């Protein structure tokens, strides 16, 4: 069985420690703030994340850009030259063109390296939801599964990867066209916090609301209780927009309610955070359905 490398992009929000633990390759996506372009590496070498969120709080606008075909080709080709195959688990096509770029790069490289296998999966996931799918795919790889078996596992599992999240500042969602200006203003006045998820098309969808921050955090765990599987209770990922205290509070609720031992917490990176803003809190687990 030929060796293969799992590749993803930095919208998976995996920490540098987790990237090293898993042995995956991560392509950095780019973001622009104050007129300067930065690459979003897992070790955050180009931008300190607390600083990034402080800039957003101060009113700076951040924009993001997907990985392009050339960047994918440059990252994948050296692996193929080492006679290894590549499985790409890409950022949701419902939120970015990154997946499409991976498809085009794979098509080009298959012609150049006909003996190598290059597969790409549209995870329909984002942030640590994508990260959790990558993490679980590595566990399958370590069982000795073939590249096709891990690809098929990812395809059959991705719509069970549940994303429940809330935001603290509605104006970031308004700017991204997720909610209307009126909803943002009224919601902010009344301290109404949306509860959202990522649907089966990989898009952000509003599925509820809660009055106040604490109620919105509890609502995430309540949603989890309705769909989480026994397997899903074992490993849970939580990402946050520079609000670690809230992430720890949600982790404590999950641990108390479901007995979960393996809970990983990391930042929502700049690629997602530019659109969701400071105070974003997201909960990821395997469930019966999204």
N, C-alpha and C positions, 0 to 999 in steps of 0.2 A: 504494500500500500504506500503510495507516494505521500510525502510530508506536505502539509498545507498550513498556510498562515491565515489567521483571522484578521481582517482589517475593518476599521470603522472610521468615523470622523468625530471631530471634537464636540459636536452637538450632543454626543452621548454623555458628556459631563463626567467622565471617569477621572478620578484623581490620578496623579502620576504614580502613586503607590499601587493603585489598582491596576494600572496599565502594566507595571512591572510584574505584579503578582500573576496577571493573566497571560502575559507574553503576547499581547495583541499590538498591532500597528495602528496608530491613530493619525489621520490626516487633519491638520489644523484648518478650520474655517477662518474667515477674516471678518473683522468689524472695523468700523471707522467712528472715531469720536474726536471732537475738536479739530477736525480736518486731517487727522493722521490715521493711517491704516495700520492695524495691529493683527497679528496672527494669534489665534486662540489655541495655544499649546496646553496639554494637560498639566504641565508644571507652571503655567501662567508666567513664563519667563518675560513676556513682553508687556504684561499689564497685571498689576496687583488687583485682585478682585474686590476687596473692600474699597480700594480707591475708585474702581470702576463704578461701584454702586453709589459712592459719595458724589461722583460726577453726575450721575443720573438724578440724584436727589437735589443737586444744585441747579438742575434744569438743562443740563447738556443733552443733546440728542445723539443717539448712537444708531448707526445703520449696519446691516450685515450683508455678506455676500457668500455665495455657495462655493464649494470646490469646483473648479472647471475641469474639462476633459484632459487638458495638458497636465494639470497637477496630479490627477489620478494616474495618468500614464507614467509620469516620472516616479511616482511612489510604488507602483505595482511592478514595473519592468525589472528593477534589480532583483526582486524576489523570484521572478520567473527565470532570470539568468542563473540563479542558484539552483535551478531545477526543482523549485517548490511550486505548488499550486496556491491559489488565492481565493478565499471566500470573503466577499465584502458585505457587511451588514450596514446599510446606508440610512441616513436621516430620512424621515417620512417625506414621500413625494407630495403629500398634502400640505407641506409647509415650506418646501425648498426644492430647487432643481438639482440638488446634489446627487440624488439617486439616478436621475437621467444622465448626468455626466458620467457616473460610474458605468452605466450600461454602454454608452458610446465608447468609453475607454476600453472596456472589456472586449467589445466587438473588434476594435482596431488591433488589440494585442493578441487576440486569438488567431488572426491572420498571420501575424509575425511569429507566434510561438504555437504552432498547431499541436505540439505534443503536450502542452500544458493545459491545465483546467483553470478557468477563471469564471466564477459564479458571483452574481450580485443579487442581494435580497433587499427589496423595499420593506424596511422594518415596519413602516407606518407608526413608528415610535419617535419620541423626542426626549431630550434630557436623560435623566437616569432611568427612564423607561427603556430607551434604547440601550443604555448602559447595562441594565439588568438582563435584557435579551442577550447582549454580548457575553455577559458573565455566565449565564446559563448555557450558552452555546459552547463556551470554553469547557465547561464541565462535561458536555457531551463529547467534545473532541478528546478530552482526557480519558474517556472510557474506551478509546480506540475506534470511534466511529469514523467512517470515511467522509470525505468532503461532501459527497452527495447526501449521505445520511444526515450530516449536520445541517446542510442547506435545507433539506426537506423538513427536519425538525424545526428549524427557525420559521419556515413558511407555515407550518401547522400550529405553531405556538404563538406567533406574534399577535393574533387577535385575542389571545387570552392574557396579554400583558396590559394590565389595567393602569391607567394614569388618572389619578384624582388630584386636583390642585385648586388653590385659591390664590387671589392676589390682594395686596393691601391698598394699592392705589389704582383706582379704575381708569385714570387718565391715560395710562400706558396702553390699556386695551382699546380705549377710544381712538388713540392715535393710530393704532394698527388696524382700525376698522372693525374690531371685534364687537364693539358696542357703540351705541349712538352717544352723541354729546350730551343729550338730555338725560339719558340713563346714567352717564358718568357723574353729572352734576347732582342729580337727585340722589343717586346711590351714595355719593360721598357725604352729602348733607345728613342722610339718615343712617350712616355707618353700615350700609348694606354691602356685604362681601359676596361676590359670585363664587359658586362652586362649579368648576369646569372639568371636562375630561377630554381625552383624545379619542375620536370616534373610529369606526372601522375603515374610514377613508383617510385616516391619519391627520384629521383637522381638529382644531380647538373648538369645542362646542360647550356652550353654557348649559348646565343641567340643573341648576338650582341656585339658591341664595340663602345667606344666613345673616342675622342681625348681630354685627360685632365680630371682632377678630377671633375670640375664643370659641364662639359658636361655629365659625367657619372651619376652624381646625378640628373640632369634634365631628363636624359633618363629614370630613374626609374619612375619618375612621369608621363612622357609621355606614358610609357608602361601601367601604371595604368589607364590613361585616356581611353585607348582602351578597357579595359575589366571590369572596376569597375561597380558594380551594385549600385542602389540607397541605398540599405541596406548597401552595402560595404562602402559607403561614411560616414556612421555614426561613425564607430569605426575603427581606423587604428593603427597598432602597428609598431614601428620602433626599430630595434636593431643596435648596433654599436660596432665596435672593438676599443674602447678607442678613439673615435672621435666624442664626443658629439656635438661639434659645427656644424659639418656636419649634424648630425641627426636633430638638431634644424632647420637648413637651409631647409632640406627636409620637415620637419613638417610644416614650414612656407609656402612652395610651395603647399603642400597638402591642407592646410587650405585656402589658397588664391584661389586655383583652384576649390576645391570641397566643400568648406564651412564646412569641417569636424571640429567638436568641440572636440570629444573624441580621443585624440592621446596620446598613451602611449609610452614612450621611455625607453629602458633599454640596458644594455650591452649584446653583444654576449658573452656567457659564455665560459669557457675554452674548453669545449667538442667540440664546433663548431670552436671556435677561434683558436685552435691549428692547424686547417687545412686551415682556411681562412685568418688568420693573422691580424695584426693591420691595422686599416683603413677600415675594412669591414663595409659596410653600407647596411642594408636590410630593405625593405618596404613590409608590409603584409596587405592584405585586402581581402574582399570577391568580387569575380568577376564572369563573365559569364563562364569563363574557365581559366585554368592555362596558 
